[in-house]
Amino acid sequence: MTDLFAPPPPSGTPLAERLRPRTIAEVVGQRHLLGPGKPLAVAFHAGKLHSMILWGPPGVGKTTLARLMADAFNADFVAISAVLAGVKEIRDAVARAELVRAQSGRPTILFVDEVHRFNKAQQDAFLPWVEQGLITFIGATTENPSFEVNSALLSRAAVYVLEPLGPEELAELFARAVAAAMPSTPIDESARDALVAYADGDGRRLLNLVEQLATATTDAGRAAVDLAFVEQTIARSLRRFDKGGEAFYDQISALHKAVRGSDPDAALYWMCRMFDGGADPLYVGRRMIRMASEDVGLADPRALALALDAVAAYERLGSPEGELALAECVLYLAVAAKSNATYVAYGAARAFIAQDGSRPVPLRLRNAPTRLMKSLDYGKGYRYAHDEEGGYAAGEHYLPDGMPATTFYEPTDRGLEERIRQRLADFRSRDAAARKRSRDDER
């Protein structure tokens, strides 16, 4: 058990642990949860301990908040990592909670880091003890709980979303770190700004960078730190990006919406952000093929061909040369005329078929390769469009007989679809005239 009432860690302890807040007032960031009248502040002040899931990117204070909650409620704090633990560790934690309650009556907080890495059976193992009130469950996750935490556990825990630390919050944390790790060493403002930018919203990463800088400064015997020294000594890691995680899907979503919104600069930005974070360019290329069909469609049919060509170019050239073809593609998709009429029509047709019966193909539309099929009137009455005026069999009906008139595809007035719309309108006008003549002839 972590002793929350122990004196501060010794100087040999990592800086991030030495500066871990020991009161709510010392927490940097998360004012939307910890400010006056906000949800977690109310919970702390009201003394109402409850199970929760803390969802947010790395280094924003999930573990710290769980520890502070144990401190505030005088609870036994048991921490396990879902990366290393299993059902056995859960059972051990439950046994310890039973012992603590029997001996002292104190509650137990079971903190599970990376809870999304537990499978359904492991997550279900918490439920009886949470329901009985033996343990208060606090899970930490970088992934969307809606997808990664099973519904039974999710329904028993409040979800709090933690946000990346902003530049001002990181600057405040930076000042604390420098005061603790290298108080007598002046640091240029440009060097500070660079370190804050490298941290990319991650407080723990910033503290680790300051600790690395302090060591490098001592080793180099420097009296001050400037931007050049920071760039020389601090290796810039990739920006926060998990190729299977929430940030991945957020950035793909942003890329897709920028293309749909016809913003070439934003589209290029998000694509490069994904490349910078280690995304597979072929995955991005496949997504652009989808965008060409979903959001450009027949307003500019060249978009799909260009997307396919861009992916083929990347497959042939690889990185970094092939990425230029993908950049050309994303810019074209962004500036192309837009239509989702194909996407809408496809969805409408699928939905109609799903709830409609299995209507037979009309005899006139069936192929008749054998004498028997011809004798059964397969193909009888079919009108060969190429033999009709303008290559169009006006008045013909190609849907199943008896099916109500249905329009799935409604072309827009953008790009090539404007011409398609005019052409279909002409066809429909000719159909109406032909059917009127047919009715007149029947009279």
VENWOUR-V937970 format. One record per residue. N is the residue number from 1. RES is the residue in three letters. BURIAL is 1 if it has 16 or more other ideal C-beta (glycine too) atoms within 10 Angstrom, else 0. Layout:
N,RES,BURIAL  N,RES,BURIAL
//
This chain:
1,MET,0  2,THR,0  3,ASP,0  4,LEU,0  5,PHE,0  6,ALA,0  7,PRO,0  8,PRO,0  9,PRO,0  10,PRO,0  11,SER,0  12,GLY,0  13,THR,0  14,PRO,0  15,LEU,1  16,ALA,1  17,GLU,0  18,ARG,1  19,LEU,1  20,ARG,1  21,PRO,0  22,ARG,1  23,THR,0  24,ILE,1  25,ALA,0  26,GLU,0  27,VAL,1  28,VAL,1  29,GLY,1  30,GLN,1  31,ARG,0  32,HIS,0  33,LEU,1  34,LEU,1  35,GLY,0  36,PRO,0  37,GLY,0  38,LYS,0  39,PRO,0  40,LEU,1  41,ALA,1  42,VAL,0  43,ALA,1  44,PHE,1  45,HIS,0  46,ALA,0  47,GLY,0  48,LYS,0  49,LEU,1  50,HIS,0  51,SER,1  52,MET,1  53,ILE,1  54,LEU,1  55,TRP,1  56,GLY,1  57,PRO,1  58,PRO,1  59,GLY,1  60,VAL,1  61,GLY,1  62,LYS,1  63,THR,1  64,THR,1  65,LEU,1  66,ALA,1  67,ARG,1  68,LEU,1  69,MET,1  70,ALA,1  71,ASP,1  72,ALA,1  73,PHE,1  74,ASN,0  75,ALA,1  76,ASP,1  77,PHE,1  78,VAL,1  79,ALA,1  80,ILE,1  81,SER,0  82,ALA,1  83,VAL,0  84,LEU,0  85,ALA,1  86,GLY,0  87,VAL,0  88,LYS,0  89,GLU,1  90,ILE,1  91,ARG,0  92,ASP,0  93,ALA,1  94,VAL,1  95,ALA,0  96,ARG,1  97,ALA,1  98,GLU,0  99,LEU,0  100,VAL,1  101,ARG,1  102,ALA,0  103,GLN,0  104,SER,0  105,GLY,0  106,ARG,0  107,PRO,1  108,THR,1  109,ILE,1  110,LEU,1  111,PHE,1  112,VAL,1  113,ASP,1  114,GLU,1  115,VAL,1  116,HIS,1  117,ARG,1  118,PHE,1  119,ASN,0  120,LYS,0  121,ALA,0  122,GLN,1  123,GLN,1  124,ASP,0  125,ALA,1  126,PHE,1  127,LEU,0  128,PRO,0  129,TRP,1  130,VAL,1  131,GLU,0  132,GLN,0  133,GLY,0  134,LEU,1  135,ILE,1  136,THR,1  137,PHE,1  138,ILE,1  139,GLY,1  140,ALA,1  141,THR,1  142,THR,1  143,GLU,1  144,ASN,1  145,PRO,1  146,SER,0  147,PHE,0  148,GLU,1  149,VAL,1  150,ASN,1  151,SER,0  152,ALA,0  153,LEU,1  154,LEU,1  155,SER,0  156,ARG,1  157,ALA,1  158,ALA,0  159,VAL,0  160,TYR,1  161,VAL,0  162,LEU,1  163,GLU,1  164,PRO,1  165,LEU,1  166,GLY,0  167,PRO,0  168,GLU,0  169,GLU,1  170,LEU,1  171,ALA,1  172,GLU,0  173,LEU,1  174,PHE,1  175,ALA,0  176,ARG,1  177,ALA,1  178,VAL,1  179,ALA,0  180,ALA,1  181,ALA,1  182,MET,1  183,PRO,0  184,SER,0  185,THR,0  186,PRO,0  187,ILE,1  188,ASP,0  189,GLU,0  190,SER,0  191,ALA,1  192,ARG,1  193,ASP,1  194,ALA,1  195,LEU,1  196,VAL,1  197,ALA,0  198,TYR,1  199,ALA,1  200,ASP,1  201,GLY,1  202,ASP,1  203,GLY,1  204,ARG,1  205,ARG,1  206,LEU,1  207,LEU,1  208,ASN,1  209,LEU,1  210,VAL,1  211,GLU,1  212,GLN,1  213,LEU,1  214,ALA,1  215,THR,0  216,ALA,1  217,THR,1  218,THR,0  219,ASP,0  220,ALA,0  221,GLY,0  222,ARG,0  223,ALA,0  224,ALA,0  225,VAL,1  226,ASP,1  227,LEU,1  228,ALA,0  229,PHE,1  230,VAL,1  231,GLU,0  232,GLN,0  233,THR,1  234,ILE,1  235,ALA,0  236,ARG,0  237,SER,0  238,LEU,0  239,ARG,0  240,ARG,1  241,PHE,1  242,ASP,0  243,LYS,0  244,GLY,0  245,GLY,1  246,GLU,1  247,ALA,1  248,PHE,1  249,TYR,0  250,ASP,0  251,GLN,1  252,ILE,1  253,SER,0  254,ALA,1  255,LEU,1  256,HIS,1  257,LYS,0  258,ALA,1  259,VAL,1  260,ARG,1  261,GLY,0  262,SER,0  263,ASP,0  264,PRO,0  265,ASP,0  266,ALA,1  267,ALA,1  268,LEU,1  269,TYR,0  270,TRP,1  271,MET,1  272,CYS,0  273,ARG,1  274,MET,1  275,PHE,1  276,ASP,0  277,GLY,1  278,GLY,0  279,ALA,1  280,ASP,0  281,PRO,1  282,LEU,0  283,TYR,0  284,VAL,1  285,GLY,1  286,ARG,0  287,ARG,1  288,MET,1  289,ILE,1  290,ARG,0  291,MET,1  292,ALA,1  293,SER,1  294,GLU,1  295,ASP,1  296,VAL,1  297,GLY,1  298,LEU,1  299,ALA,1  300,ASP,1  301,PRO,1  302,ARG,0  303,ALA,1  304,LEU,1  305,ALA,0  306,LEU,1  307,ALA,1  308,LEU,0  309,ASP,0  310,ALA,1  311,VAL,1  312,ALA,0  313,ALA,1  314,TYR,1  315,GLU,0  316,ARG,0  317,LEU,0  318,GLY,0  319,SER,0  320,PRO,0  321,GLU,0  322,GLY,1  323,GLU,1  324,LEU,0  325,ALA,1  326,LEU,1  327,ALA,1  328,GLU,0  329,CYS,1  330,VAL,1  331,LEU,1  332,TYR,1  333,LEU,1  334,ALA,1  335,VAL,0  336,ALA,1  337,ALA,1  338,LYS,1  339,SER,1  340,ASN,1  341,ALA,1  342,THR,1  343,TYR,0  344,VAL,1  345,ALA,1  346,TYR,1  347,GLY,0  348,ALA,0  349,ALA,0  350,ARG,0  351,ALA,0  352,PHE,0  353,ILE,0  354,ALA,0  355,GLN,0  356,ASP,0  357,GLY,0  358,SER,0  359,ARG,0  360,PRO,0  361,VAL,0  362,PRO,1  363,LEU,1  364,ARG,1  365,LEU,1  366,ARG,0  367,ASN,0  368,ALA,1  369,PRO,0  370,THR,0  371,ARG,0  372,LEU,0  373,MET,0  374,LYS,0  375,SER,0  376,LEU,0  377,ASP,0  378,TYR,1  379,GLY,0  380,LYS,0  381,GLY,0  382,TYR,1  383,ARG,0  384,TYR,0  385,ALA,0  386,HIS,0  387,ASP,0  388,GLU,0  389,GLU,0  390,GLY,0  391,GLY,0  392,TYR,1  393,ALA,1  394,ALA,1  395,GLY,1  396,GLU,1  397,HIS,0  398,TYR,0  399,LEU,0  400,PRO,0  401,ASP,0  402,GLY,0  403,MET,0  404,PRO,0  405,ALA,0  406,THR,0  407,THR,0  408,PHE,0  409,TYR,1  410,GLU,0  411,PRO,1  412,THR,1  413,ASP,0  414,ARG,1  415,GLY,1  416,LEU,1  417,GLU,1  418,GLU,0  419,ARG,0  420,ILE,1  421,ARG,1  422,GLN,0  423,ARG,0  424,LEU,0  425,ALA,0  426,ASP,0  427,PHE,0  428,ARG,0  429,SER,0  430,ARG,1  431,ASP,1  432,ALA,0  433,ALA,0  434,ALA,0  435,ARG,0  436,LYS,0  437,ARG,0  438,SER,0  439,ARG,0  440,ASP,0  441,ASP,0  442,GLU,0  443,ARG,0
//
